[in-house]
């Protein structure tokens, strides 16, 4: 069978709703799917925990809480495994339950960055560590990791796409969203800020290549009443994220202002990139595209979910197939989180 689908999380089963799925396939073959368990409502703020299910890509154990919000908000789970040590990192954001994004953008609430790690493939986790001071500038208000898996570069760098906004005190609001990267060159001991992408770039995903190249693909949100082009933005780094090309809008990558994911896959043709996103002006039609030239051109490979769909993430399984987790439903894209496993044929 070319495609297998199963539901990992369903609205109303253990939480009001589940959102923001991410996935990672570890070197051993173990697969972990993370998401936010929104306890009381669908809101982006409130009582939210980070939960995970672990398995082999086809069969999964029960959901377990990884990070407790304790009545506040933790979310945007972003995993990466250090190939050198095997250590699994999970980075995430936190804010007060009663201080949602609009208040944070006005400078009226904190938004912080944290990590935990696991040396037993997600069975147990370290105590949380706050890395906000290392990766967030004092005048930044909003801050969001990913949300999707991070990347491990050939030289050992661990890197994540993020986004932020800068407070304009005179206006009493923040300026445009802007993507940036953060990275560690010492196996997760210390973390540093990398460069920004262009104004209007937002939730950001990264695909690494064997020579240190790095493709950044981002959701785009125009600022100040500008017309929304309903497409994704893209930039490229030839040096592992130290510098990026000028960010370009990609009109052919239609997008409803929604998160997307990119993944590098190695095939008989060489290195290719996959992109998953809701390819519509509405949150629907979740589609996987493929590029054989590092994002210069994209071809549509398959529609995963023609109906309501939103956030997604991609991973390559040890048997060569691709796993995709996504928000989906019949009437709303937030009814469940599904996992699709398919071949690259």
N, C-alpha and C positions, 0 to 999 in steps of 0.2 A: 504494500500500500504506500503510495507516494506521500501522503500526508496524514498525520495523526493529530487529533485535537482532544484536549481534555480541559476541564475547568478546575483551576487551582483554588480560587477564592470566589465566593458568591455573596452578593449583597444580602444582609440580614442573617447570615450564618456566622455568629460569633462577634459581629460588629455591624454597625449600621451600613457601612460600605467599605470597600477596599479600592485603593487607587495607587497610582505611581509605581507600576511594576518594574523591577530590574532583575537581571539574571546573570549568573556566572557559571561557567563550566570549569571545574578545577582540573589540575594536571592528572589527578587520580581517576577522573571520570565522574566524580561526585558533582551534582548540579544543585545549586541553591537559587531559589526564586524568592525575592524580597518584595514587600510592598508596604504601604501605609494601611493600618487598620484604623479607620475613622469611627470612633466609638459611638458618637451621638448624632452625627449629621454628616452630610456630604461636604460641608465647608472645608476650605483649605486650612482653617485654624480651628482650634478646639482641643478636645481630648483625643489625641492621636498617638498610637504606638507604631513601632516598626516590627513587622512579623516576617517569618520566613518558613518555607517548606523545603526540605532536602530530599534528594532522591538520585536516580540514575538517568534522568531525562525522560523516562516513561512511567515510572512508579515513584510516588512521593509519600513521605511520612506526614504526620499531622502538622498543622501550623503551630509554631512556637514564637513567643515574644522574644525578640532580640534586644530592643531598646524600649524601655517604658517611658512614656511621656509624663506619667504621674499626674494626669489631668491637664497638662500642657501639650504643646505640639512638638513632636519630633517627626522628621520626614526627609524626603529626597534621599533614600538609601542608595549609595553608590559603592559597589564592591570592586576590588581589584586584588589579584594574587601576585605576590612577588615571586617570579620564577626562580630566583636564586635561593630563597629561604623557604619557600612554600607558605609563608605567612599570608593569611587572608586579612585584608583591611576592609572595613566598612566605614565610609565617611557619610555624614548626615548633617542636617540643619536642625535648629531648634529655635522656638520663640514662645512667648507667653500666649496662652490660649485666648486671652481677651485683647490681644494686640495683633490684629490681622495685617495683611500686606499693606492696605491703604495707610494705616497708622505708621507702620514701619517706614514707608516711603516719605512720610512727613517728619521723620526723625523722632517719633513718639513711642518707639518700642525697640527692643533689641532683637537682632537676628544673628545667631551664632553658628559656629562651625565646629564639629566634633568628630572624633574617630574612636573606634574600637578595633581590636584585632583578635584573630583566632589562630592558634597553632595546631588545632585538631579539626580543621575543615568545617568550622561552624558549629561544632558540638558545644563548645564553651567559648566565652568571649571575655576579653579584658575589661577592666573598668573604663568608662568613658574618659576621654582626654579632650580638653578644650584647646583647639588650635587657632581660634579666631584671631588673636593678636598677630599671628604669623602670616595670615592669608587675607586679612581684611583691613583696608585703610580706614583711618578714623572718620573721614567724612563720607564713607559709604553707608547707605541705609539698608536697602534690600540686598540680600545675598542668597543665591541658590546654587547648590551643587547639581551638576548633570541636568535632570536626573536620568542616569543610565550607568552602565558599567564604566570603570576607568580603563586606562590603557597601560600596559607594561612595554616600554620601548627596548630595543635591542641592547642599548648601553646600560640598562638597569634602571632607567628613570621610570617612576610611577607618576602618572599624570591624569588630571581630570579636567574636563570642560565645566565651566561655571558661568554665572552672570551676576551683575551687580548694578546698582544705581547710586548716583552721587547726589548728596543733599545740596540744594540751592537754598540757602538760608533766607535770602532776600525774597524769594518767591514762596517760601514755605512749603516747598515740595521738592521731589527729586527730579533730576534730569532724565534723559533717555536710559533705558536698559542698555547694558553693554556686556558682551561675553568676555571672559578671560580664562586663563588656565592657571592651575596650581600644580606643583610637582614636588617630588622628593627624589633626591639623588643618593640618599644614604639608607635605603631600605625602610623608609617610613619613619625614621627617627626625627627628622626635621622637615618642615614643609615651607615652600616659598611661593611667592606670587610670580607668575609669568606675564606675558604681554596681553593687552586687550585686543579684541576685534573691533569692528566698526560700530558706531552708534546704531541702536535699534536691534542689534543682535541680542538674543535672550538665551533660552535653554539650549545647551550646546553639547554635542557629542563628538567624539574623536575616534579616528581610525588610523592606527600606526602601520608603517611599512618597514621592511627589513633594513633599509638603508638609512633609517632615522626620519624619513618623511612622515608627515602627520596631516591628515585631512580633518578639518573642523567644519561641521555642518550644524547650522543653528536655526532655531525658530526666529522669526523677524517680527518686531512690533514697532511700527512707525510712531514718532513722537510729535506732539503738538498739533494734532489734527490733520496730519498728512494722510493722504489716501493710502489705504492698505493694499499692497500689491498681492497679498495672499500667495506668497511663495517663500521658499527657504533661502537662507544666505550661506555663503561658503567662503572659506579661506584655506590656504595651504602653507605649511611650514616645511622647509627643507632641512631644518636643523633641530628636530625634536622638540619644537615648541619654544625655542628661544626667540624666534621672530616669525611673524606671519605675513603673508601677502596681503594686499589690499582686499578687504571683504567685498564680495560681489553678490548681488541678488541674482537668483537663478529662476527666471519666470517659468521654466519648464517643470520645476519642482513645486507644483501647486500644493498649497498648505493652508489650513484654516486658522493659523496661529495656534499651533499645537506642538508638543514635544515630538521628536523623532530620534531614531537611533542609527548609528553606522557601525559596521563591523568589517574588518579585514579578513578575507578568506584566501587560502592558498589552494590553487587548482592546477590542473595540467597546463593551463595557459599562463600561469604565474600568479602574482598577487592581484586580487580583485577587491572591490569594496561593495558592500551591500548597504542599502538605505531602506529603513521602514518608516512610513509616516502615513497619516490620514490624507490621502491624495485627493482633496476636494476643498471647496470653500467652507464646508461644514465638517464636523467631526464624524467622518464616515469613510468608507472605502479604503481601509488599511491595506497598503500596497508595499511590496518589496521590489526595489529597483536594484540594478546591478551596473557597475562601472568597471571597465577593464583599463581605464586610463586615469585612475586616481581622482575621479570625480569630474573630469573635464566633460564627459558625456555620460548619460545614464539611459538605460533601457528598462522598460517595465518587464518584470519577470513573472509576477503572479499577484493576484488580488487575494489577500488572506481573509478579509472580513468586509464584504460589500456593504453591509449595513452599518449601524452606529458603531464607531470605534474611535479611540483617542490615543493615549500614550502607549508606547511599546518599547521593547528592548530585544536585542539579538545576542546569541551566543553560538559558537561552533562546538558541537559535541565531539567526543573522541572518535566516534564511528564516521565522522565526516559530514553528518547531517547538520542542519541548522535548527536551533530552537528559538522560537519567538514567543515572548509573553506580551499580552496586550489587553487593554481595557476594551470591552465589547458588550453588546446587548442587543435586544430586539427593539425596544422603544428608546433606550438611553445607552450611551457608551459606558456607563458606570455600573451596569448590573452585575458584571462578573469580570474576573481576570482569567483569560484562557491562555493555554500554552499550545502552540502548534510546532510540530516537528516535521521537517520536510527535507528532501534531498536537493542538491544543487543542479540536478538535471534540468 
